[in-house]
Amino acid sequence: MKNIKLSAVSAIAFLAFAGVSHAEDLVFTLKNGTKSVLTNFYTSPVGVNEWEDDVFGKQVLNPGESMDITIGDGREVCKYDMKFEFEEDSDLDTTTDTQNLCEMGSYTIHE
């Protein structure tokens, strides 16, 4: 449901600024290749010192599942830091990574 709301907000923002130069949304598929539930996923452009809002909201990504992710923040950057948090009873620690999301079609988090 949140993806639909984010898409609607992105579409409205696009129409409102159609005459202004803008960046395209970054879209990729996030795959959970672990045996634990991925509860939170944060992104932030490289160089930004704080994590932005949890991309999942109230959703989670169960083991083996995939989810389409859209980052429609209006920035003209490709390199993003990512932070992955797992359910409390998981053996997995919080994981971070940095990727060029403009070049990715999918990203799989592994144990």
N, C-alpha and C positions, 0 to 999 in steps of 0.2 A: 504494500500500500504506500509506503514511504517513497519508493521509486516512482510511483505514479505522481505523487504530490511534487517530488523534486523535478520530474519531467515537465509538469505543468508550470511550475515556477520558472524553470529554465526557458520554456516557450514564451511565457509572458515577458520575461526579461529580454529575450531576443527581439520580440516585436517592439518593445519599448525603445530599444537602442539599435534598431535596424539600420539607421543612418550612421552609426558610430562604428569605428573599427572594433572588432571583437575577436576573441579567441574561440576556437571550436571546443566543444565538450570533449573530455577525455573519456573514452569508453573501453572497457576491457572486461573479461570474465575472470572472476576470482574463484579458484577451486580449492576446497579444503581436502588436502591429501594426507591429513593426520587422522588419528583415531579418537580425537577429542573435539568437542563442540567449540567452534570459534564464536565467542560472544561479542567481541568488540573489534572494530577495524577503523583505525584513524589514519588520515593522510595529512600531509602538510608539505608545501613546496620546500625544496632544499633551501636552507638559509633562514627559514622562519623558525623561531625558537619555541613556539608553542604548538601543540597538536590542535587541529581543528575538530569540529564535532564528530562524534561517532557516526560513520557512514551507515551502519546497520540500524541505528535507532533502537527499536524494540525487537528487531529480527535477530536471528542467529544463523550460522552456517554449520550444518551438521556434517559429520565425517562423510567424505565421498560426494558431497553436494557441490554445486556451482551456483554462482549468482552473478548477474550482469551488474557491473558497477559503472556509474556515470559520475564524473567529477566535473560539475558545471560551475566552477568558481570564477570564470571570466578572466583568469590569468593566462598570460601567454608564455607559460613555462611547461616543460615536459618532465623534469626530474622532480620526483616526489619521494619524501620519506614516508614509510608505512610502518604502522605499529599494529600487531596482532595480539589480542588477549584471549585466553581460553578459559573455559569453565573452572570454577574454584577447585573442584576435586580432580582436575587433570594433572598429569605428571609434567605437562609442558609449561615452560616459563614464557613470559611475555617475549615476543620476538619482534625485531625491527629489521628493516631492509630499505634500500634506496634503489629506485629503478627509473628508467626513462619510460614513462607511461605512454608517450606518443608512439613508441615503436612496438608496443605490446598488444597482442590480441587476447592473451590470457596470462594469468599468473597463478601458480600453484604453490600453496604453503605446505611444506613438508615438515616432518618431525626431525 
